[in-house]
Amino acid sequence: MFVLGIVQSKFFTAGTTLNIKKDYVLNKRGEPIKQFFLMCHTMDEQENVSNYFFTANEIKEIFTLDEEKDVFKLFIGKGKKYGKYKDRPAKDVLDEIESGIKAAEEQKNTEYVSRLFFYYFEAGRNYGGRHFYLLRHVEGLAVVLTENSENGSTELLEPRRDLFENFGGFTWGYEGTGPHFLAYSLLAHMKDGQAPTWGEVNTIVDWILSALVSEQNWDISPEIIQTHLKGKMLTQGHLRSICKASETESTRLH
């Protein structure tokens, strides 16, 4: 799902207060709108131009919310209180915008897929049997399926947001929020809906999920997960050497 970034540009003079509509910054759940950004410009008596850049999350954190008028307010004086947001390098600004748009796209795509497959989700149970975990990409969105090795049936892996708070989707290839979210959901499915321990989650993230190439599709067997949970770790180099990803077919981890 394609998401456009929104950059609001404002000019202000010394001694004035910036006002930003609340609806521009927060969604209906009160969460920062990841694709919204604010660029402010000002000029002093010597005609020196200064620029300030804020993400929606930064606006929520440092601006004051006027509940009656539903606006965020910020007074920028001559001090250095907001110096970190002033004249930020162009690369940093572009990186923030790109990161925000990417996060917004992932969230929109995840919400879309969740609505499509809502009725397939039920309490994280695997209903017995041996299951592979299929890590896939659909239209640029990372999704994870469970495959029953006995009858070949597949279902979407339930995202267990009740166990790990995350507004994004499943990811792999590094040690971040997305892989931890995936590890919680995957292990809960293996444990028939029960919550895994923090140590079990870290083991799967550190030794398996972070070692997999993020752009590739993978099939993870329950045996290799159990092997690592028992403390029999494979090095990343060994894991990658026996799990060569293919561009045309999935790679099974046995």
N, C-alpha and C positions, 0 to 999 in steps of 0.2 A: 504494500500500500504506500503510495507516494505522499510525502509530507513536505510542505513548503515552510521555510524558515521565515519568521517575521521580525524585522528590526525596526523599532520605532526611533526616530531621530528627533531630538528636542534641543532648542537653543535656550540658554538661561543666562541671566546676569547676576552679578554678586548681590546677595541679600534677598534673593527670591527663592521660593520653595518649588521643588519639582513635584508634580502630581501625575501619577500613573493609575489608570483605571484598574481596579482589582480584577475585573474579568479578563484583562489582557494577560495578567500574571498567573492567576490560579484557575484551575479547572473546577468543575462542580464538586469534586471530592476534596477541594482545598489543597491540591498538589500543584507545585510549580509546573507551568506549561513549558516543556523542555525546548520547544522550538521558538520561544519568544525571547528577544534581546532588546536592550535599551542602549542607545548611543546618545550621549549628551555633549553639547559643545558650548563653550563660553569664551569670552575675550576680556582681558584686563585693560587697565588704562593705557598701557603701552602697546595695546593691540596684539598681545601675545595670545595665541589660540591654544586652548586646552580641551582635550577630549576625555570623556569618561565612558566606560563600557561596563554594563551589568548583565548578568544572566537572570532569568526569572527566579532561580533559587537564591541568588545574591540579593535581589530586590526583596524577597520574602524575609530574608535574614536581617537586613540592615535598615530597610525603610520602615517607617511607622504607618500602620494601617489605620485609617480613619473609617471606623465602622459605619458612622452615620452617612458619609458621602461615598463609601465604597471605593476609596482611592488610597494608594500608597503614597506617602509623602516623605521627602528628604530635603533637608537644608544643607547645602554645601557652602561653607564659608571659606575663609582664607587659610584655615589651618591645614594640617597634614593628616587629619583623621581618615580621609578617604583616598589617601595617596596611592594605595595599591590598585585602585580602579582607574587612576588617571594616566593618560598617555600610554596605555598598554601596547606592547609590541604588536604589529600587524599580524604576525604569525600566531601569537597567542590568541588574538581575537578570532582569527579564522579557524583555529583549532577548536575553540570553544563553540563556535557556531556549527562546525561540522559534527562535533561530538554530540551536541544537543539535538540536531536534526536526526542523526543516526539513532540516538536513544528513543526519540519520538516515533520514528518509523518502526523500530523493533516493538515498542509498546503497542502501537496501532495494529501491527500485523499479528501480534500475540493475542490481542483482544478479538480480532477478526476470526482467527483460527479457533479460539476458545468458544466463540458464539456458534461457529459451524458445528463443532463437535461436543457441544455442551452435554448432550444426553448420553455420551459415552463415558463420562467421568462419574465414578462412584467410589468414594472413600478410600482410594489408593489400594484396593485389594487386587491381587493377581489371580485369585480363584484357582490356585494350584497349578501344577505343571512347571516345566522348565522354560524360562523365557530368555530370549535374547533382547538386547536393547539397541535399537537401530537409530543411529545419529544421522540425520538427513538435512538437506537444504531444499526448500520449496520456494521458488521465486525470491531467493535471497534471504529467506527466513529460516533459521535453524529450528528444526522440530525433532522430537524424539518419539519413536514408536516402540511398543512392546510386541514381540512376536512369540507366540506359543509354538515351541519346537515340535509339539505332538501333532497339532492339527494345522499349523501354518497361519492361524488367524492373527491379525494385528489390530492394535488399538493405540490411540495416542496416550503417551505417558501423562498421567495427571500431574499438573504443576502444584506442588504442595506448599502453597503460600501460607498455610496455617502453621507450617513448621519453620519456614524461612521467609521473612518479609522481603519481597522483591517485586518491583513493578515491571521489570523486563522479562525476557524469556530465557530459554536454555542456551548456553554457549559452552565451548570447550576450547582447548589450546592455550590456556593461561590459568593463573591462579587468582581469579577474581570472583565477583558476585554471581555472575551467570553460571560458572562451573560449580560453585557451592550450592546454588539453587538446584542445579541438575543432580548433584550428588545426593542431596536430601530427598528429592523426589524419587530418584532411581532406587536408593537403598530402602526407602519406605515401601516401595512396591515389592522389592525382594523380601521384605520382612512382613508382608501381608498387611500393610497399613500402619505398622508400628513405627514410631519415630526412631531414627538412628541416633547414635551418640555423636558428639562433636568430633571425637577422635576417629570414628569410622568415616565420617564425612571428609575430614582432612586427609586421611589415607587415600581415599579414592581420588580426591582432587590433586594431591601432590604427586601420586605415583601413576595415575592412569589418565584422567581427563586433561591435565596440563600438558601431557606428553603427546596428545593427539593433534595432528595438524588441523587447524580450525576450519580450513576451506574444504576438507575432505569429508566423505561419508564413512561411517564406521559401524560395525556390528560388535557389541561387547557381550561376551558370554558370561553367565553367572559364575562359571568356574574360575575365570581369571579374577573376578571381583573377590570371590571367597579366598583365593590364593593370597591376594594382597592383604585382606583383612586378617589372615592368619600370620602375617608378618613375613611372608616369603616374597620379598620385593624384587621386581625386575628393574634394572637400570633403564633410563629413558632410551639409551642407545640400543639396548637389547630389545626393548619393547617395540621400538620403531623398526628394527631390522626384521622382526618376525611378523610385523603387522604393516605390510606395505600397502598404502592406500592406492586405489585405482580410480581413474577418472570415469571409467565406464561401468564399474561394478563395485559393490560394497566390499569392505574388508572385514572379515570375521576374526575376532580375538578369541582364541581357544585356550 
